[in-house]
């Protein structure tokens, strides 16, 4: 019990010192401070740096050797005894085909696009997570304030319960009911304090502030389904699939380029005995991709199959996004209707009942348990209304940030 009280006091103290943060500020702060986004930016830089070397020639080769050194016969093992023995210094350069170099450049450019697309997906995920964490924190604060308001309203009744028993107006058991209700409300308050702590920790995960406080209003609860549907084809998740398909097509081009012959050239300087003179050699080598049916063609077919798979995955992702959007919109309509029902019907009725029972208790026509039950119902209605409003706000933020365009 002492630990719970200490934890609650610490959470409330941190809330008093927390930095106030609006919804828009929370999203901007998350975008500026999330480590995942820094990692994505570095991935893009890495892809760009790698692309600079994609079309470059391979490193040249320096060769040192000894040619025509006798190992048998009378001159075996001796220098200068044979005019053909010579030391050699050579320089060679491999020259991949132009098609292969273009294909490598295309693959590197596809990698840059893919890294950027993955970064956009990560950025959207961070914004969604930060938005939901902020909304949960805002409504956790409101629920705690609502419970505190109910407790403050009931405090005079709790204090009056013993005097009512002493005066004979209330039965002793009714005083016990007051104590039971107070304990139940304190339990709910402890849950609200715990929920507040969890929400604050979740938001800290994205913005880095150890003691955030949500202020201001939640995002607009109204949505435009047609706008969200129209933005599906520009969704970062779908664009990431398109980037993966582009990488697969670049791999097909690389496999086809292997059918083009490569070549290399080399020059060498050969040092002989001074009485015979030195020599210079030069040559060109060309690769011969003669066995295409057993080497290059199977690889081309494999890369083409992978490209087809990437295209199918893109279409599957598009359909999945569209289906999930419709399901989420249906849930949003349900949550919105439930929230309006709670706000416009259930909560006003609960307030009216609490006011009537309080007036009746003052006039002597209602018993203490009736008042307590009315306020218990009011507390339930207030918390239910806040939960339902939070669900609508979460739907609105998630739908807008997940399916909307980047300027929404």
N, C-alpha and C positions, 0 to 999 in steps of 0.2 A: 504493500500500500504506500509505504514511504517512497519507494522507487517511482511509482506511478505519479505521485504528487510532485516529486522532484522533476520528472520528465515533463509533466504538463507545465510546470513553472518555467522550465528552461525554454520550452517551445514558445510560450507566451512572451517571455522576455526577448527572445530572438525576433519574434514578430514585431515587437515594439521598436526594435533597432534596425529592422530590415530595410533594404533599399526599395522604394516604390518603383513599380515597373508596369507600364501599360502593355496592352496586347501587342501593339506594333513594336514597341521597344524591345519586348521579349524576343520577337522574331528577328529583329535586326541584330540584337546582341548575340543570339545563337548563331546567326550567319557569320558574325565576325570572330567568334571565339571557339566554335566547335572544333575539336581536334580532328574529327573525321573529315571536315572540309579542307583543313590544311593538308591532310594526307592526300586527298583527291587532287588538290592543286599541285602537289609535288609529283603525283603520278603523271599529270599532264606535262609538267616540265621535263620529266624523265623521257616521256615519249617524244617530245620535241627535240631533246638532245640526241636521242638515238637516231632520229630521222636524218640528222645532219651527216651521218656516216653511211646511210643506207645505200647511196649510189656511188660511194667512193670505191676506187680500185683496191684490190688486196695489197697488203704490204709487199714490197719487192723482196727478193732473196739474194743474199750474197753467198757465193760458193767458193770454197778454197779446196784445192785438190792437188794430187800428184798423179800425173798420167804416164803411162807406158814405163813404169818402173820394173826392171827385169827381176824375176824371182826364180829363174832356172837357167841352166846353161852356164857357160864361162863368165858372163858379166853379171850373174845373179848377185843382188845385194849391194851393188856398187853404183854410185852416182858418176855421171860423166863418161861412163864407158860405152854408152849407147846414145846415138844422136836423137833417138825418139823420146827419151826421158825428159819430162818438163814439169815445172810447177805451174799451177793454173789458178787464176782469180777470175771468177765469173759473176755476172749480174743478170738477174732474170726478173720478168714481170708477167704475172698472169693477167689476162684481159678477158673478163667475163663478157658474154654477148650483150649487145645493147638492149635486147629484149629482157634479159635477166636483170640487168641493172634498173631498167624502167619498172619491172615488176617488184623489185625490192623497194624502190622509192614509193610505189603505190601501196605496198603493204605497210610501210612506215607511216604514210599519211593516214591510212585507215586506222592504225594504232592510235594516232593523235586524236582522231575523231572519236574513237571508242573510249579513250581515256576521258575526253571532255564529256561524253554522254554519261559515263558512269559517275563523273563528278556532279552532273546535273541531277541524276537520280539521288545521289547522296545528299545534295543540298535540299532537295524537296523533302526527303525523309527527315532531315534535321528540322526543317521548318514545321512539318506536321507534328513531330514529337514535342518540340518546344511549345507549339500552340496548344496542344492537348494538356501538357503539363501546366501551362499558365491558367487555362480554364479550370482545371481541377483544383489548382491552388485558390483561385478566386472563389469558387463555390464552396470550398472547404472553409474559407474564412467566413463566408456568409452563413453557412450552416452553424458554425460555432457561435456567431453573433446571434442567430435566431434562437439557439438553445439558451444562451445567456439571457435573452429577453424573456423567454418563458420562465426561467428560474427566478428572474427579478419580479415578475408578476405574481408568482406563486409564493414568494418569500413571506409576505404578510399572512397568507393562509397557513403556511407551515408553523409560523410563530403563534398563530391563534388557535391551533389545534389543541394544545394542552389546556388552554383556558376554557375552550368549549367543553372539554370533558369535565373539567372542574365545576363548571356552571350547570352541568347536566344537559346542555344543549346537544352534545354529541356523545355517542357511546364510546367507550375506551377502544373498541376495535377500529373505530373510524380514525382515531389518532394514529393507529398502527398503519392504516392504509395511506395516510399522508407520508409517514416515514418510508413506506415501501415505494411510493411514487417518487419521492425525492431521490432515493437510491437508484431507481430505474433511470431517472433523468441524468443523474451524475454518471451512470454507466454510459449513456448515450453521449454525454459530453466528453467522456474519456475517449470514446470511439472517434468523435469529431476531432479531438486534439491529435489523436494518432493519424487520422486521415490528413490533417493539415501538415503534419510532419512528413508524411510520405510524399504528399504533393510538392512540398518545398524541396525535398531531396531530389525528386524527379526533375524539377525545373533547374536546380543547381547543376544537374548532370549536363545540361545543354548550354547554360549561360555562364557557368563558372562562379556565380555569386553565391556564397554560402548561406545568405539570409535574404532571399528575395521576398518581396511582398507584391501581390497583384493588386493594382488599382485601376480605376476606370471601368469602362463597359466592355462586355464580351463582344466578339465579332458579330456582324449583321446576321440575324437568324434567318433571313429570307434568302432563298436560292433561286437561280435561273437555270432550270434543268436543260433547256435548249442550248444555253451557252456552254455548259459543262459537256454536253454530248458533242458539240462541235469542236471542242478542244482535245478530244481523244487522240486524234492523229498527230498532235503535237506533244503528247505526253512524254516526259523524259524516259519512262520505262520502255515505251515503244520505240523511241529514238535510239535507245541503247541497243535494242534488238536489231534495228536497222544498221547500226554501226557494226554489230557482230556479223551481219550478213555481208557488209562491205568487206570486212576482214576475210571472210570465207571466199568471196570473189577474188580478192587479191591473192589468196593462196592458190586458186585455180590458175591465175595468170602466172604465178611462180612455177607451178608444175608444168604448164605449157612451155615456159621459157627454157626448161631443161632439155627440150628437143632441139634447141638451137645450139650449134657448136660453139665452144669457147676456144680461145687461142692464147698463146703466150709467146714471148720472145726472150732471147737471151744473147748476151755477148760475153766473150771470155778472152783474157790475155794469158798467153802461155809462154813461160820463160824457159829457154833451153840453154844448153851449153853455149858459151859465147862464140865458139867456132862454127856453130850451125845457125845461129840467129833465132829470134823470137817469132811467135805466131799470134794471130788474132783469129777468133772464130765467132760466128754469128749464126743464129738459127731461129726458126719459128716452128711451134708445135700447135696442132689443131686437134681438138677432141672430136671423136666420131660417134655421135649417138645413133649407132646402127641398130640397136636392139630395142627399139621403141615399144614393140608389142609386149616385151617381158619386163621393161624397166619404166619408161616414162608414161606409157598409156595407162597402166594400172594406177599410178599415182594421180594422173589427171582425173581418172574416174572416181577415185577416192575423194579428191578435193571437190569435185563437182557434186558428189553425194552430200558432202558436208555443207556445201553452199545451199543445196536444196533443203537440207535440214534446218539451216539458219532461217531460210525464207518461211518454212512451215512454222517455226517457233515464233517468228514475228507475227504471223497471222493468228496463231494461237494466243499470243499475248494481247493482241488487239481485241479479240473476241472476249478474252477473260476480263479485260478492263471494262469493256462495254457492259458485260453481264454484271460485274461487280458494282458498276455505277448504278445500274437500274435497281439492284438489290439494296444498295445504300440509300438511294432516293426513296424507296418504299419504306425503309426503316425510318427515314427522316420524317416522312409524312405521318407515320404512326406516332413517333415521339412528339412531334409538334402538336398533334391533336390531343395527346395525353397531357401535355403541358398546359394547353389552353383550358382543358377540362379541369385540371387541378387549380389553375390560377383563377378562373372565372366562376367556378362552381364549388369545388370541394373546400378550398381555403376560405372563401367568404362564409360558407355555411359553418365551418369550424369556428371561425371568429364570432359569428353571431351566436352560436351555441354557448361559447365561453362567456360572452357578455351577458346572455340571459341567465345562465346558471349563477354567475357572480352576483347579478342583481337579485336573483331569487334567494341566494344565500344571505345577502344583506337584509332582505325582507323577511327572512325566516321561513320561506317556502321551499327552500332547497337545502339538502344536506351537504356536508363537506365532501363526501365521496362523489356526489354529482358534479361539484365544481372541479374536483381533481380529474375526474374522467373527461370532462369537457376540455380541460387544459391539456390533458394527455392527447386527446384527439387533435387539438390545435397544434401541438408540437409535431405530431405525425404529419398533419396536413402541410405545415410549413416546410418540413424536411422533404416530404415527397414532392412538393412544388419545386423546391430548389434542385432536387435530384433530376426531375424531369426537364427543368430549364437547362441544367447542365448537359443533359443528354442531347438536347436540341442544339446547344452551342457547340458541343463536340462534333456532332454531325455536320454542322455548317462549316466549321473550320476544316475538318478532315476532307469533306467533299470539295470545298473550294481549293484547298492547297494540294490535294492529291490529283484531282481531275481538271482543275482550271488551268488557264494559261498563266505564264509567269507574271503577267502584268495585273493579275487579279489580286 
